[in-house]
Amino acid sequence: MKLPCRVRPLVIGCLLTLFAPSRLVKADILLERPPTVQDGYYYVWGSSLAPAGDSWMTLDDIRLSTDSVVTGISWQGMYLRPDPSTGDIIDGTPNTYSWYLGIYKSGGTASFPYDLVASQFVDASAVTTTLGGTTYWGSNKVNYYNESVDLTTGFSLEANQTYYLAIYSLGTSTSDGWLWLSGTGGNGVSYQYSSAYDATFTRELDRTFTLTGHAIPEPPSFALVAIGILGLAGWRALGGRLA
């Protein structure tokens, strides 16, 4: 049925409004792992180049109930360094110039049992950093920081598929390593790969992070709405002829 000119713009306008990305993309919280302490302490695991030259990368599991696109990530961590005079661990200086964000799934090798799904490097200037608070490493006061970024390219995740999020700091100093703060809400453990040992270790507690983005609507929902709009337009067109 050919629609009259007076009706066709209405239909096209409705469909454009329906499918317009600005209307579909709304940053909702998809997954949240808030920070937590155990026995009065945060448990932190390194995810950067260590002072001895060893590279550690920490990952935590992700599982969403709907197909989704992750458009933003926030996380918390701290910088620590050894005191050159005493060897004690003390507060370090933030020195990240780029963040590596990776999405993995099970696979890989015995030493690193993950396959890369998608990744991107984010310049530190694009990441919002604020002081999250202070805590103690032994008797030494240390700071921890909030980091958040809006991704230029989102990560697409399938429903009910277990993924692993890796956050890794590339810094200008190997003396000040970045460590990811402990969180809660997952399976209670996280995973850390060591390049020196060429092995992946299971670590206590989840990591803290929040994923924001939007769920991808089911295709049948689009079809039903579109058919409904076209049907309404056809009814109006028929009514116009009868009038």
Secondary structure, DSSP 4 states (H G I P E B T S, - for coil): -PPPTTTHHHHHHHHHHHH-HHHH---EEEEEE-B--BTTB---EE-BB-TTS-BEEEEEEE--SS-EEEEEEEEEEEEEEE-TTT--EEE----EEEEEEEEEEE-S-SSS-EEEEEEEEEEGGGSEEEEEEEEEETTEEEEEEEEEEEEEEEEEE-TT--EEEEEEEEES-SSSEEEEPEE-SSSSEEEEEETTTTEEEEEESEE-EEEEEEEPPPHHHHHHHHHHHHHHHHHHHHHHHH-
